[in-house]
């Protein structure tokens, strides 16, 4: 058998190159046609509570049904107010059962892609806030008259580059919000959310007498 080395630029190699290029073009074309995955919300069991330029707050129930594969487009934080189980299914088909207690808190970065299915009745429930901006954009108001909220709220239960969060157990008196803030409140069978603009001065947060009160300052 005689084997001859192919010289690049010959008719045969030109044909091979054309085939490779054509195959690559087909793959690129198919990828371009692949629709983007839906966001996590809205979906059955999720109700929008509040929205503005910076955040969306969702009241979420993990129902016992199949949900589509989705991608979390935003960083999110929140509070589970009713316990329950769910099944988290990865892109590779792996299944991970999760049990969550009431008053556990969550923070999750954007980009997580999975399926979540409720596994209990009544379902797991939570109030989640999504941060619509991809990077921190809020500047701190350095005015400190009256005292800034962060100085009187005590130790935060979460602090990172996107937000700081506190659980409040009592009124703190007159104060200034040096950053935009979101209040999540829970009282008996009622719950909700309020947005507090930077520069607000007041004595108490909305629903300050609620059994559970969480304040998130946005960065």
HELIX and SHEET records of a PDB file:
HELIX    1   1 UNK A   11  UNK A   33  1                                  23    
HELIX    2   2 UNK A  149  UNK A  152  1                                   4    
SHEET    1   A 5 UNK A  38  UNK A  39  0                                        
SHEET    2   A 5 UNK A  70  UNK A  71  1                                        
SHEET    3   A 5 UNK A 113  UNK A 118 -1                                        
SHEET    4   A 5 UNK A  84  UNK A  89 -1                                        
SHEET    5   A 5 UNK A  95  UNK A 100 -1                                        
SHEET    1   B 5 UNK A  46  UNK A  51  0                                        
SHEET    2   B 5 UNK A  55  UNK A  61 -1                                        
SHEET    3   B 5 UNK A 125  UNK A 131 -1                                        
SHEET    4   B 5 UNK A  75  UNK A  82 -1                                        
SHEET    5   B 5 UNK A 105  UNK A 108 -1                                        
SHEET    1   C 5 UNK A 158  UNK A 159  0                                        
SHEET    2   C 5 UNK A 163  UNK A 168 -1                                        
SHEET    3   C 5 UNK A 212  UNK A 218 -1                                        
SHEET    4   C 5 UNK A 181  UNK A 187 -1                                        
SHEET    5   C 5 UNK A 190  UNK A 196 -1                                        
SHEET    1   D 2 UNK A 175  UNK A 176  0                                        
SHEET    2   D 2 UNK A 201  UNK A 202 -1                                        
END                                                                             
